[in-house]
Amino acid sequence: MIMRLANCEQKKVCVFVVPLVHLVFQQGNVIEANSSARTTRMCSEVYGHPKNYEQWSRLLDTNDVLVMTAQIFLSALSHSLITISQVSPPGT
């Protein structure tokens, strides 16, 4: 999957959206233990999340997988900090 993403013209990142904070860490740990994907965990309860376009752009450029709570994903989309076209579709 990650190799297919590298061949795309626009880099796309895999986003795992979870409903609870503890699942951010659980899923992030599983992904890191079973792949070489560059993974970042995001939940506002622990260390905040990017609040401007430049910070999101840096995250998208330097990671393969983002694991986050649904609220962070919704906020990023609704404030146009990321677009759905930057996210890899399910199953790719």
PyMOL Python script that loads the backbone (N, CA, C, O; Angstrom):
from pymol import cmd

cmd.read_pdbstr("""\
ATOM      1  N   MET A   1       0.817  -1.185   0.000  1.00  0.00           N
ATOM      2  CA  MET A   1       0.000   0.000   0.000  1.00  0.00           C
ATOM      3  C   MET A   1       0.866   1.256   0.000  1.00  0.00           C
ATOM      4  O   MET A   1       0.628   2.164  -0.796  1.00  0.00           O
ATOM      5  N   ILE A   2       1.844   1.322   0.859  1.00  0.00           N
ATOM      6  CA  ILE A   2       2.685   2.510   0.950  1.00  0.00           C
ATOM      7  C   ILE A   2       3.460   2.724  -0.348  1.00  0.00           C
ATOM      8  O   ILE A   2       3.666   3.864  -0.763  1.00  0.00           O
ATOM      9  N   MET A   3       3.888   1.645  -0.989  1.00  0.00           N
ATOM     10  CA  MET A   3       4.620   1.786  -2.245  1.00  0.00           C
ATOM     11  C   MET A   3       3.725   2.393  -3.322  1.00  0.00           C
ATOM     12  O   MET A   3       4.185   3.214  -4.115  1.00  0.00           O
ATOM     13  N   ARG A   4       2.462   2.002  -3.359  1.00  0.00           N
ATOM     14  CA  ARG A   4       1.533   2.582  -4.327  1.00  0.00           C
ATOM     15  C   ARG A   4       1.352   4.066  -4.069  1.00  0.00           C
ATOM     16  O   ARG A   4       1.230   4.845  -5.015  1.00  0.00           O
ATOM     17  N   LEU A   5       1.333   4.464  -2.829  1.00  0.00           N
ATOM     18  CA  LEU A   5       1.188   5.881  -2.512  1.00  0.00           C
ATOM     19  C   LEU A   5       2.403   6.674  -2.972  1.00  0.00           C
ATOM     20  O   LEU A   5       2.270   7.825  -3.390  1.00  0.00           O
ATOM     21  N   ALA A   6       3.569   6.080  -2.899  1.00  0.00           N
ATOM     22  CA  ALA A   6       4.786   6.780  -3.304  1.00  0.00           C
ATOM     23  C   ALA A   6       4.805   7.046  -4.804  1.00  0.00           C
ATOM     24  O   ALA A   6       5.469   7.981  -5.251  1.00  0.00           O
ATOM     25  N   ASN A   7       4.099   6.253  -5.582  1.00  0.00           N
ATOM     26  CA  ASN A   7       4.076   6.432  -7.025  1.00  0.00           C
ATOM     27  C   ASN A   7       3.052   7.461  -7.489  1.00  0.00           C
ATOM     28  O   ASN A   7       3.041   7.811  -8.669  1.00  0.00           O
ATOM     29  N   CYS A   8       2.208   7.948  -6.619  1.00  0.00           N
ATOM     30  CA  CYS A   8       1.209   8.946  -6.984  1.00  0.00           C
ATOM     31  C   CYS A   8       1.879  10.297  -7.205  1.00  0.00           C
ATOM     32  O   CYS A   8       2.914  10.593  -6.609  1.00  0.00           O
ATOM     33  N   GLU A   9       1.280  11.107  -8.064  1.00  0.00           N
ATOM     34  CA  GLU A   9       1.824  12.445  -8.293  1.00  0.00           C
ATOM     35  C   GLU A   9       1.745  13.274  -7.025  1.00  0.00           C
ATOM     36  O   GLU A   9       2.732  13.894  -6.627  1.00  0.00           O
ATOM     37  N   GLN A  10       0.582  13.293  -6.383  1.00  0.00           N
ATOM     38  CA  GLN A  10       0.421  13.991  -5.129  1.00  0.00           C
ATOM     39  C   GLN A  10       0.494  12.961  -4.018  1.00  0.00           C
ATOM     40  O   GLN A  10      -0.241  11.974  -4.023  1.00  0.00           O
ATOM     41  N   LYS A  11       1.383  13.195  -3.069  1.00  0.00           N
ATOM     42  CA  LYS A  11       1.500  12.255  -1.966  1.00  0.00           C
ATOM     43  C   LYS A  11       0.206  12.252  -1.156  1.00  0.00           C
ATOM     44  O   LYS A  11      -0.354  13.302  -0.841  1.00  0.00           O
ATOM     45  N   LYS A  12      -0.248  11.059  -0.833  1.00  0.00           N
ATOM     46  CA  LYS A  12      -1.431  10.904   0.000  1.00  0.00           C
ATOM     47  C   LYS A  12      -1.037  10.170   1.261  1.00  0.00           C
ATOM     48  O   LYS A  12      -0.165   9.301   1.244  1.00  0.00           O
ATOM     49  N   VAL A  13      -1.669  10.518   2.327  1.00  0.00           N
ATOM     50  CA  VAL A  13      -1.362   9.913   3.610  1.00  0.00           C
ATOM     51  C   VAL A  13      -2.547   9.058   4.052  1.00  0.00           C
ATOM     52  O   VAL A  13      -3.701   9.395   3.790  1.00  0.00           O
ATOM     53  N   CYS A  14      -2.248   7.953   4.720  1.00  0.00           N
ATOM     54  CA  CYS A  14      -3.297   7.113   5.290  1.00  0.00           C
ATOM     55  C   CYS A  14      -3.722   7.731   6.617  1.00  0.00           C
ATOM     56  O   CYS A  14      -2.884   8.063   7.456  1.00  0.00           O
ATOM     57  N   VAL A  15      -5.014   7.880   6.798  1.00  0.00           N
ATOM     58  CA  VAL A  15      -5.543   8.449   8.033  1.00  0.00           C
ATOM     59  C   VAL A  15      -6.400   7.394   8.717  1.00  0.00           C
ATOM     60  O   VAL A  15      -7.358   6.882   8.139  1.00  0.00           O
ATOM     61  N   PHE A  16      -6.039   7.077   9.958  1.00  0.00           N
ATOM     62  CA  PHE A  16      -6.847   6.181  10.789  1.00  0.00           C
ATOM     63  C   PHE A  16      -7.591   7.069  11.772  1.00  0.00           C
ATOM     64  O   PHE A  16      -6.984   7.724  12.619  1.00  0.00           O
ATOM     65  N   VAL A  17      -8.897   7.082  11.649  1.00  0.00           N
ATOM     66  CA  VAL A  17      -9.734   7.892  12.530  1.00  0.00           C
ATOM     67  C   VAL A  17     -10.353   6.970  13.571  1.00  0.00           C
ATOM     68  O   VAL A  17     -10.999   5.975  13.243  1.00  0.00           O
ATOM     69  N   VAL A  18     -10.138   7.325  14.833  1.00  0.00           N
ATOM     70  CA  VAL A  18     -10.649   6.505  15.932  1.00  0.00           C
ATOM     71  C   VAL A  18     -11.509   7.368  16.859  1.00  0.00           C
ATOM     72  O   VAL A  18     -11.313   8.582  16.929  1.00  0.00           O
ATOM     73  N   PRO A  19     -12.461   6.752  17.570  1.00  0.00           N
ATOM     74  CA  PRO A  19     -13.377   7.534  18.398  1.00  0.00           C
ATOM     75  C   PRO A  19     -12.844   7.904  19.783  1.00  0.00           C
ATOM     76  O   PRO A  19     -13.348   8.840  20.405  1.00  0.00           O
ATOM     77  N   LEU A  20     -11.844   7.190  20.269  1.00  0.00           N
ATOM     78  CA  LEU A  20     -11.371   7.405  21.641  1.00  0.00           C
ATOM     79  C   LEU A  20      -9.865   7.640  21.686  1.00  0.00           C
ATOM     80  O   LEU A  20      -9.109   7.106  20.874  1.00  0.00           O
ATOM     81  N   VAL A  21      -9.451   8.451  22.652  1.00  0.00           N
ATOM     82  CA  VAL A  21      -8.036   8.809  22.772  1.00  0.00           C
ATOM     83  C   VAL A  21      -7.152   7.578  22.947  1.00  0.00           C
ATOM     84  O   VAL A  21      -6.115   7.474  22.292  1.00  0.00           O
ATOM     85  N   HIS A  22      -7.534   6.658  23.802  1.00  0.00           N
ATOM     86  CA  HIS A  22      -6.648   5.510  24.033  1.00  0.00           C
ATOM     87  C   HIS A  22      -6.469   4.672  22.769  1.00  0.00           C
ATOM     88  O   HIS A  22      -5.453   3.993  22.618  1.00  0.00           O
ATOM     89  N   LEU A  23      -7.444   4.714  21.860  1.00  0.00           N
ATOM     90  CA  LEU A  23      -7.301   3.979  20.603  1.00  0.00           C
ATOM     91  C   LEU A  23      -6.289   4.637  19.666  1.00  0.00           C
ATOM     92  O   LEU A  23      -5.715   3.959  18.813  1.00  0.00           O
ATOM     93  N   VAL A  24      -6.064   5.928  19.806  1.00  0.00           N
ATOM     94  CA  VAL A  24      -5.022   6.598  19.024  1.00  0.00           C
ATOM     95  C   VAL A  24      -3.680   5.928  19.306  1.00  0.00           C
ATOM     96  O   VAL A  24      -2.923   5.619  18.387  1.00  0.00           O
ATOM     97  N   PHE A  25      -3.398   5.708  20.583  1.00  0.00           N
ATOM     98  CA  PHE A  25      -2.122   5.098  20.961  1.00  0.00           C
ATOM     99  C   PHE A  25      -2.085   3.614  20.637  1.00  0.00           C
ATOM    100  O   PHE A  25      -1.066   3.106  20.169  1.00  0.00           O
ATOM    101  N   GLN A  26      -3.179   2.919  20.879  1.00  0.00           N
ATOM    102  CA  GLN A  26      -3.229   1.493  20.576  1.00  0.00           C
ATOM    103  C   GLN A  26      -2.996   1.243  19.088  1.00  0.00           C
ATOM    104  O   GLN A  26      -2.156   0.419  18.725  1.00  0.00           O
ATOM    105  N   GLN A  27      -3.724   1.939  18.233  1.00  0.00           N
ATOM    106  CA  GLN A  27      -3.588   1.728  16.799  1.00  0.00           C
ATOM    107  C   GLN A  27      -2.237   2.208  16.278  1.00  0.00           C
ATOM    108  O   GLN A  27      -1.646   1.581  15.398  1.00  0.00           O
ATOM    109  N   GLY A  28      -1.752   3.320  16.823  1.00  0.00           N
ATOM    110  CA  GLY A  28      -0.421   3.800  16.437  1.00  0.00           C
ATOM    111  C   GLY A  28       0.656   2.783  16.759  1.00  0.00           C
ATOM    112  O   GLY A  28       1.561   2.554  15.956  1.00  0.00           O
ATOM    113  N   ASN A  29       0.563   2.171  17.934  1.00  0.00           N
ATOM    114  CA  ASN A  29       1.539   1.147  18.324  1.00  0.00           C
ATOM    115  C   ASN A  29       1.473  -0.069  17.418  1.00  0.00           C
ATOM    116  O   ASN A  29       2.510  -0.614  17.042  1.00  0.00           O
ATOM    117  N   VAL A  30       0.274  -0.502  17.062  1.00  0.00           N
ATOM    118  CA  VAL A  30       0.114  -1.665  16.184  1.00  0.00           C
ATOM    119  C   VAL A  30       0.698  -1.378  14.802  1.00  0.00           C
ATOM    120  O   VAL A  30       1.388  -2.222  14.230  1.00  0.00           O
ATOM    121  N   ILE A  31       0.425  -0.198  14.273  1.00  0.00           N
ATOM    122  CA  ILE A  31       0.952   0.160  12.948  1.00  0.00           C
ATOM    123  C   ILE A  31       2.467   0.191  12.973  1.00  0.00           C
ATOM    124  O   ILE A  31       3.113  -0.356  12.078  1.00  0.00           O
ATOM    125  N   GLU A  32       3.047   0.826  13.990  1.00  0.00           N
ATOM    126  CA  GLU A  32       4.515   0.893  14.076  1.00  0.00           C
ATOM    127  C   GLU A  32       5.146  -0.477  14.275  1.00  0.00           C
ATOM    128  O   GLU A  32       6.221  -0.744  13.737  1.00  0.00           O
ATOM    129  N   ALA A  33       4.497  -1.347  15.037  1.00  0.00           N
ATOM    130  CA  ALA A  33       5.054  -2.677  15.295  1.00  0.00           C
ATOM    131  C   ALA A  33       5.010  -3.571  14.062  1.00  0.00           C
ATOM    132  O   ALA A  33       5.796  -4.512  13.951  1.00  0.00           O
ATOM    133  N   ASN A  34       4.099  -3.286  13.137  1.00  0.00           N
ATOM    134  CA  ASN A  34       3.900  -4.176  12.000  1.00  0.00           C
ATOM    135  C   ASN A  34       4.229  -3.577  10.645  1.00  0.00           C
ATOM    136  O   ASN A  34       3.949  -4.186   9.613  1.00  0.00           O
ATOM    137  N   SER A  35       4.816  -2.395  10.637  1.00  0.00           N
ATOM    138  CA  SER A  35       5.174  -1.778   9.362  1.00  0.00           C
ATOM    139  C   SER A  35       6.338  -0.807   9.568  1.00  0.00           C
ATOM    140  O   SER A  35       6.738  -0.507  10.693  1.00  0.00           O
ATOM    141  N   SER A  36       6.852  -0.341   8.466  1.00  0.00           N
ATOM    142  CA  SER A  36       7.910   0.674   8.529  1.00  0.00           C
ATOM    143  C   SER A  36       7.352   2.062   8.223  1.00  0.00           C
ATOM    144  O   SER A  36       8.113   3.000   7.982  1.00  0.00           O
ATOM    145  N   ALA A  37       6.040   2.192   8.232  1.00  0.00           N
ATOM    146  CA  ALA A  37       5.398   3.466   7.916  1.00  0.00           C
ATOM    147  C   ALA A  37       5.728   4.512   8.981  1.00  0.00           C
ATOM    148  O   ALA A  37       5.736   4.227  10.179  1.00  0.00           O
ATOM    149  N   ARG A  38       5.995   5.716   8.513  1.00  0.00           N
ATOM    150  CA  ARG A  38       6.219   6.838   9.437  1.00  0.00           C
ATOM    151  C   ARG A  38       4.853   7.248   9.976  1.00  0.00           C
ATOM    152  O   ARG A  38       3.982   7.691   9.227  1.00  0.00           O
ATOM    153  N   THR A  39       4.682   7.094  11.285  1.00  0.00           N
ATOM    154  CA  THR A  39       3.374   7.241  11.912  1.00  0.00           C
ATOM    155  C   THR A  39       3.386   8.331  12.971  1.00  0.00           C
ATOM    156  O   THR A  39       4.327   8.441  13.757  1.00  0.00           O
ATOM    157  N   THR A  40       2.334   9.131  12.984  1.00  0.00           N
ATOM    158  CA  THR A  40       2.147  10.146  14.020  1.00  0.00           C
ATOM    159  C   THR A  40       0.786   9.958  14.650  1.00  0.00           C
ATOM    160  O   THR A  40      -0.209   9.732  13.961  1.00  0.00           O
ATOM    161  N   ARG A  41       0.753  10.057  15.984  1.00  0.00           N
ATOM    162  CA  ARG A  41      -0.492   9.970  16.738  1.00  0.00           C
ATOM    163  C   ARG A  41      -0.943  11.379  17.089  1.00  0.00           C
ATOM    164  O   ARG A  41      -0.136  12.224  17.476  1.00  0.00           O
ATOM    165  N   MET A  42      -2.249  11.623  16.949  1.00  0.00           N
ATOM    166  CA  MET A  42      -2.755  12.970  17.203  1.00  0.00           C
ATOM    167  C   MET A  42      -4.033  12.930  18.025  1.00  0.00           C
ATOM    168  O   MET A  42      -5.040  12.352  17.616  1.00  0.00           O
ATOM    169  N   CYS A  43      -3.968  13.556  19.193  1.00  0.00           N
ATOM    170  CA  CYS A  43      -5.168  13.747  20.008  1.00  0.00           C
ATOM    171  C   CYS A  43      -4.931  14.973  20.877  1.00  0.00           C
ATOM    172  O   CYS A  43      -3.864  15.121  21.473  1.00  0.00           O
ATOM    173  N   SER A  44      -5.896  15.825  20.947  1.00  0.00           N
ATOM    174  CA  SER A  44      -5.716  17.106  21.628  1.00  0.00           C
ATOM    175  C   SER A  44      -5.525  16.946  23.132  1.00  0.00           C
ATOM    176  O   SER A  44      -4.962  17.829  23.778  1.00  0.00           O
ATOM    177  N   GLU A  45      -5.978  15.851  23.688  1.00  0.00           N
ATOM    178  CA  GLU A  45      -5.849  15.652  25.127  1.00  0.00           C
ATOM    179  C   GLU A  45      -4.403  15.506  25.582  1.00  0.00           C
ATOM    180  O   GLU A  45      -4.093  15.728  26.752  1.00  0.00           O
ATOM    181  N   VAL A  46      -3.518  15.134  24.663  1.00  0.00           N
ATOM    182  CA  VAL A  46      -2.143  14.869  25.059  1.00  0.00           C
ATOM    183  C   VAL A  46      -1.210  16.029  24.725  1.00  0.00           C
ATOM    184  O   VAL A  46      -0.550  16.557  25.619  1.00  0.00           O
ATOM    185  N   TYR A  47      -1.142  16.430  23.480  1.00  0.00           N
ATOM    186  CA  TYR A  47      -0.187  17.468  23.111  1.00  0.00           C
ATOM    187  C   TYR A  47      -0.723  18.455  22.088  1.00  0.00           C
ATOM    188  O   TYR A  47       0.043  19.199  21.476  1.00  0.00           O
ATOM    189  N   GLY A  48      -2.008  18.462  21.905  1.00  0.00           N
ATOM    190  CA  GLY A  48      -2.579  19.375  20.930  1.00  0.00           C
ATOM    191  C   GLY A  48      -2.464  18.815  19.529  1.00  0.00           C
ATOM    192  O   GLY A  48      -2.065  17.667  19.330  1.00  0.00           O
ATOM    193  N   HIS A  49      -2.814  19.631  18.575  1.00  0.00           N
ATOM    194  CA  HIS A  49      -2.754  19.221  17.184  1.00  0.00           C
ATOM    195  C   HIS A  49      -2.461  20.445  16.339  1.00  0.00           C
ATOM    196  O   HIS A  49      -2.640  21.571  16.805  1.00  0.00           O
ATOM    197  N   PRO A  50      -2.017  20.251  15.114  1.00  0.00           N
ATOM    198  CA  PRO A  50      -1.670  21.386  14.254  1.00  0.00           C
ATOM    199  C   PRO A  50      -2.861  22.324  14.087  1.00  0.00           C
ATOM    200  O   PRO A  50      -4.001  21.887  13.922  1.00  0.00           O
ATOM    201  N   LYS A  51      -2.573  23.612  14.134  1.00  0.00           N
ATOM    202  CA  LYS A  51      -3.654  24.580  14.074  1.00  0.00           C
ATOM    203  C   LYS A  51      -3.572  25.501  12.867  1.00  0.00           C
ATOM    204  O   LYS A  51      -4.398  26.400  12.711  1.00  0.00           O
ATOM    205  N   ASN A  52      -2.575  25.279  12.011  1.00  0.00           N
ATOM    206  CA  ASN A  52      -2.511  26.096  10.797  1.00  0.00           C
ATOM    207  C   ASN A  52      -2.060  25.237   9.618  1.00  0.00           C
ATOM    208  O   ASN A  52      -1.601  24.107   9.785  1.00  0.00           O
ATOM    209  N   TYR A  53      -2.203  25.806   8.431  1.00  0.00           N
ATOM    210  CA  TYR A  53      -1.922  25.080   7.196  1.00  0.00           C
ATOM    211  C   TYR A  53      -0.470  24.603   7.127  1.00  0.00           C
ATOM    212  O   TYR A  53      -0.207  23.484   6.685  1.00  0.00           O
ATOM    213  N   GLU A  54       0.466  25.437   7.556  1.00  0.00           N
ATOM    214  CA  GLU A  54       1.886  25.071   7.484  1.00  0.00           C
ATOM    215  C   GLU A  54       2.195  23.854   8.348  1.00  0.00           C
ATOM    216  O   GLU A  54       2.942  22.969   7.932  1.00  0.00           O
ATOM    217  N   GLN A  55       1.626  23.809   9.541  1.00  0.00           N
ATOM    218  CA  GLN A  55       1.859  22.659  10.419  1.00  0.00           C
ATOM    219  C   GLN A  55       1.259  21.382   9.829  1.00  0.00           C
ATOM    220  O   GLN A  55       1.881  20.321   9.882  1.00  0.00           O
ATOM    221  N   TRP A  56       0.064  21.480   9.273  1.00  0.00           N
ATOM    222  CA  TRP A  56      -0.549  20.312   8.637  1.00  0.00           C
ATOM    223  C   TRP A  56       0.244  19.881   7.412  1.00  0.00           C
ATOM    224  O   TRP A  56       0.443  18.688   7.185  1.00  0.00           O
ATOM    225  N   SER A  57       0.690  20.836   6.633  1.00  0.00           N
ATOM    226  CA  SER A  57       1.466  20.527   5.441  1.00  0.00           C
ATOM    227  C   SER A  57       2.741  19.764   5.813  1.00  0.00           C
ATOM    228  O   SER A  57       3.103  18.795   5.145  1.00  0.00           O
ATOM    229  N   ARG A  58       3.407  20.193   6.859  1.00  0.00           N
ATOM    230  CA  ARG A  58       4.621  19.520   7.334  1.00  0.00           C
ATOM    231  C   ARG A  58       4.301  18.094   7.779  1.00  0.00           C
ATOM    232  O   ARG A  58       5.050  17.165   7.476  1.00  0.00           O
ATOM    233  N   LEU A  59       3.199  17.921   8.489  1.00  0.00           N
ATOM    234  CA  LEU A  59       2.797  16.576   8.926  1.00  0.00           C
ATOM    235  C   LEU A  59       2.523  15.661   7.742  1.00  0.00           C
ATOM    236  O   LEU A  59       2.953  14.508   7.729  1.00  0.00           O
ATOM    237  N   LEU A  60       1.811  16.172   6.755  1.00  0.00           N
ATOM    238  CA  LEU A  60       1.486  15.367   5.574  1.00  0.00           C
ATOM    239  C   LEU A  60       2.735  15.016   4.774  1.00  0.00           C
ATOM    240  O   LEU A  60       2.810  13.932   4.196  1.00  0.00           O
ATOM    241  N   ASP A  61       3.703  15.903   4.733  1.00  0.00           N
ATOM    242  CA  ASP A  61       4.934  15.654   3.982  1.00  0.00           C
ATOM    243  C   ASP A  61       5.860  14.660   4.664  1.00  0.00           C
ATOM    244  O   ASP A  61       6.620  13.964   3.992  1.00  0.00           O
ATOM    245  N   THR A  62       5.807  14.584   5.985  1.00  0.00           N
ATOM    246  CA  THR A  62       6.786  13.781   6.723  1.00  0.00           C
ATOM    247  C   THR A  62       6.239  12.477   7.281  1.00  0.00           C
ATOM    248  O   THR A  62       6.965  11.752   7.961  1.00  0.00           O
ATOM    249  N   ASN A  63       4.977  12.161   7.013  1.00  0.00           N
ATOM    250  CA  ASN A  63       4.375  10.944   7.553  1.00  0.00           C
ATOM    251  C   ASN A  63       3.692  10.139   6.461  1.00  0.00           C
ATOM    252  O   ASN A  63       3.288  10.666   5.424  1.00  0.00           O
ATOM    253  N   ASP A  64       3.577   8.843   6.729  1.00  0.00           N
ATOM    254  CA  ASP A  64       2.822   7.945   5.863  1.00  0.00           C
ATOM    255  C   ASP A  64       1.442   7.671   6.442  1.00  0.00           C
ATOM    256  O   ASP A  64       0.474   7.471   5.709  1.00  0.00           O
ATOM    257  N   VAL A  65       1.367   7.664   7.776  1.00  0.00           N
ATOM    258  CA  VAL A  65       0.122   7.349   8.476  1.00  0.00           C
ATOM    259  C   VAL A  65      -0.100   8.356   9.595  1.00  0.00           C
ATOM    260  O   VAL A  65       0.817   8.673  10.353  1.00  0.00           O
ATOM    261  N   LEU A  66      -1.327   8.855   9.688  1.00  0.00           N
ATOM    262  CA  LEU A  66      -1.736   9.704  10.805  1.00  0.00           C
ATOM    263  C   LEU A  66      -2.872   8.988  11.526  1.00  0.00           C
ATOM    264  O   LEU A  66      -3.873   8.614  10.915  1.00  0.00           O
ATOM    265  N   VAL A  67      -2.705   8.802  12.829  1.00  0.00           N
ATOM    266  CA  VAL A  67      -3.751   8.195  13.650  1.00  0.00           C
ATOM    267  C   VAL A  67      -4.295   9.310  14.526  1.00  0.00           C
ATOM    268  O   VAL A  67      -3.551   9.933  15.283  1.00  0.00           O
ATOM    269  N   MET A  68      -5.609   9.565  14.421  1.00  0.00           N
ATOM    270  CA  MET A  68      -6.164  10.711  15.143  1.00  0.00           C
ATOM    271  C   MET A  68      -7.598  10.454  15.572  1.00  0.00           C
ATOM    272  O   MET A  68      -8.271   9.549  15.078  1.00  0.00           O
ATOM    273  N   THR A  69      -8.037  11.275  16.502  1.00  0.00           N
ATOM    274  CA  THR A  69      -9.435  11.223  16.898  1.00  0.00           C
ATOM    275  C   THR A  69     -10.281  11.840  15.791  1.00  0.00           C
ATOM    276  O   THR A  69      -9.801  12.639  14.986  1.00  0.00           O
ATOM    277  N   ALA A  70     -11.530  11.456  15.772  1.00  0.00           N
ATOM    278  CA  ALA A  70     -12.443  11.949  14.747  1.00  0.00           C
ATOM    279  C   ALA A  70     -12.584  13.472  14.800  1.00  0.00           C
ATOM    280  O   ALA A  70     -12.729  14.116  13.762  1.00  0.00           O
ATOM    281  N   GLN A  71     -12.541  14.044  15.995  1.00  0.00           N
ATOM    282  CA  GLN A  71     -12.705  15.488  16.119  1.00  0.00           C
ATOM    283  C   GLN A  71     -11.560  16.245  15.464  1.00  0.00           C
ATOM    284  O   GLN A  71     -11.790  17.286  14.848  1.00  0.00           O
ATOM    285  N   ILE A  72     -10.345  15.756  15.580  1.00  0.00           N
ATOM    286  CA  ILE A  72      -9.210  16.421  14.941  1.00  0.00           C
ATOM    287  C   ILE A  72      -9.360  16.360  13.423  1.00  0.00           C
ATOM    288  O   ILE A  72      -9.119  17.352  12.734  1.00  0.00           O
ATOM    289  N   PHE A  73      -9.752  15.214  12.907  1.00  0.00           N
ATOM    290  CA  PHE A  73      -9.945  15.080  11.460  1.00  0.00           C
ATOM    291  C   PHE A  73     -11.050  16.016  10.975  1.00  0.00           C
ATOM    292  O   PHE A  73     -10.883  16.716   9.976  1.00  0.00           O
ATOM    293  N   LEU A  74     -12.164  16.025  11.677  1.00  0.00           N
ATOM    294  CA  LEU A  74     -13.272  16.902  11.317  1.00  0.00           C
ATOM    295  C   LEU A  74     -12.860  18.376  11.357  1.00  0.00           C
ATOM    296  O   LEU A  74     -13.188  19.136  10.446  1.00  0.00           O
ATOM    297  N   SER A  75     -12.153  18.773  12.391  1.00  0.00           N
ATOM    298  CA  SER A  75     -11.707  20.168  12.510  1.00  0.00           C
ATOM    299  C   SER A  75     -10.764  20.555  11.375  1.00  0.00           C
ATOM    300  O   SER A  75     -10.878  21.643  10.812  1.00  0.00           O
ATOM    301  N   ALA A  76      -9.840  19.668  11.044  1.00  0.00           N
ATOM    302  CA  ALA A  76      -8.896  19.960   9.958  1.00  0.00           C
ATOM    303  C   ALA A  76      -9.621  20.111   8.624  1.00  0.00           C
ATOM    304  O   ALA A  76      -9.304  21.008   7.843  1.00  0.00           O
ATOM    305  N   LEU A  77     -10.583  19.245   8.364  1.00  0.00           N
ATOM    306  CA  LEU A  77     -11.345  19.333   7.121  1.00  0.00           C
ATOM    307  C   LEU A  77     -12.241  20.573   7.096  1.00  0.00           C
ATOM    308  O   LEU A  77     -12.292  21.281   6.090  1.00  0.00           O
ATOM    309  N   SER A  78     -12.937  20.832   8.182  1.00  0.00           N
ATOM    310  CA  SER A  78     -13.891  21.945   8.192  1.00  0.00           C
ATOM    311  C   SER A  78     -13.210  23.302   8.167  1.00  0.00           C
ATOM    312  O   SER A  78     -13.822  24.288   7.756  1.00  0.00           O
ATOM    313  N   HIS A  79     -11.954  23.376   8.598  1.00  0.00           N
ATOM    314  CA  HIS A  79     -11.203  24.629   8.537  1.00  0.00           C
ATOM    315  C   HIS A  79     -10.285  24.695   7.314  1.00  0.00           C
ATOM    316  O   HIS A  79      -9.452  25.594   7.202  1.00  0.00           O
ATOM    317  N   SER A  80     -10.443  23.742   6.406  1.00  0.00           N
ATOM    318  CA  SER A  80      -9.668  23.677   5.157  1.00  0.00           C
ATOM    319  C   SER A  80      -8.159  23.617   5.387  1.00  0.00           C
ATOM    320  O   SER A  80      -7.378  24.141   4.593  1.00  0.00           O
ATOM    321  N   LEU A  81      -7.762  22.975   6.481  1.00  0.00           N
ATOM    322  CA  LEU A  81      -6.338  22.783   6.747  1.00  0.00           C
ATOM    323  C   LEU A  81      -5.802  21.587   5.968  1.00  0.00           C
ATOM    324  O   LEU A  81      -4.616  21.530   5.642  1.00  0.00           O
ATOM    325  N   ILE A  82      -6.678  20.641   5.676  1.00  0.00           N
ATOM    326  CA  ILE A  82      -6.370  19.537   4.770  1.00  0.00           C
ATOM    327  C   ILE A  82      -7.581  19.343   3.862  1.00  0.00           C
ATOM    328  O   ILE A  82      -8.680  19.820   4.146  1.00  0.00           O
ATOM    329  N   THR A  83      -7.349  18.632   2.768  1.00  0.00           N
ATOM    330  CA  THR A  83      -8.456  18.306   1.871  1.00  0.00           C
ATOM    331  C   THR A  83      -8.579  16.785   1.800  1.00  0.00           C
ATOM    332  O   THR A  83      -7.623  16.057   2.071  1.00  0.00           O
ATOM    333  N   ILE A  84      -9.732  16.335   1.443  1.00  0.00           N
ATOM    334  CA  ILE A  84      -9.956  14.891   1.360  1.00  0.00           C
ATOM    335  C   ILE A  84      -9.089  14.271   0.265  1.00  0.00           C
ATOM    336  O   ILE A  84      -8.788  13.078   0.321  1.00  0.00           O
ATOM    337  N   SER A  85      -8.687  15.058  -0.723  1.00  0.00           N
ATOM    338  CA  SER A  85      -7.827  14.538  -1.800  1.00  0.00           C
ATOM    339  C   SER A  85      -6.408  14.234  -1.302  1.00  0.00           C
ATOM    340  O   SER A  85      -5.659  13.538  -1.988  1.00  0.00           O
ATOM    341  N   GLN A  86      -6.035  14.729  -0.152  1.00  0.00           N
ATOM    342  CA  GLN A  86      -4.721  14.436   0.423  1.00  0.00           C
ATOM    343  C   GLN A  86      -4.722  13.132   1.211  1.00  0.00           C
ATOM    344  O   GLN A  86      -3.674  12.666   1.658  1.00  0.00           O
ATOM    345  N   VAL A  87      -5.898  12.550   1.376  1.00  0.00           N
ATOM    346  CA  VAL A  87      -6.061  11.322   2.165  1.00  0.00           C
ATOM    347  C   VAL A  87      -6.228  10.142   1.217  1.00  0.00           C
ATOM    348  O   VAL A  87      -6.992  10.201   0.254  1.00  0.00           O
ATOM    349  N   SER A  88      -5.507   9.082   1.508  1.00  0.00           N
ATOM    350  CA  SER A  88      -5.611   7.873   0.706  1.00  0.00           C
ATOM    351  C   SER A  88      -6.974   7.238   0.887  1.00  0.00           C
ATOM    352  O   SER A  88      -7.449   7.112   2.015  1.00  0.00           O
ATOM    353  N   PRO A  89      -7.618   6.832  -0.208  1.00  0.00           N
ATOM    354  CA  PRO A  89      -8.914   6.169  -0.070  1.00  0.00           C
ATOM    355  C   PRO A  89      -8.762   4.820   0.639  1.00  0.00           C
ATOM    356  O   PRO A  89      -7.702   4.200   0.561  1.00  0.00           O
ATOM    357  N   PRO A  90      -9.807   4.364   1.326  1.00  0.00           N
ATOM    358  CA  PRO A  90      -9.749   3.060   2.008  1.00  0.00           C
ATOM    359  C   PRO A  90      -9.421   1.933   1.040  1.00  0.00           C
ATOM    360  O   PRO A  90      -9.889   1.916  -0.098  1.00  0.00           O
ATOM    361  N   GLY A  91      -8.616   1.001   1.508  1.00  0.00           N
ATOM    362  CA  GLY A  91      -8.314  -0.177   0.710  1.00  0.00           C
ATOM    363  C   GLY A  91      -7.172  -0.020  -0.274  1.00  0.00           C
ATOM    364  O   GLY A  91      -6.907  -0.931  -1.058  1.00  0.00           O
ATOM    365  N   THR A  92      -6.482   1.132  -0.249  1.00  0.00           N
ATOM    366  CA  THR A  92      -5.361   1.304  -1.185  1.00  0.00           C
ATOM    367  C   THR A  92      -4.048   1.096  -0.495  1.00  0.00           C
ATOM    368  O   THR A  92      -2.996   1.201  -1.126  1.00  0.00           O
TER     369      THR A  92
END
""", "prot")
cmd.dss("prot")
cmd.show_as("cartoon", "prot")
cmd.util.cbc("prot")
cmd.orient("prot")
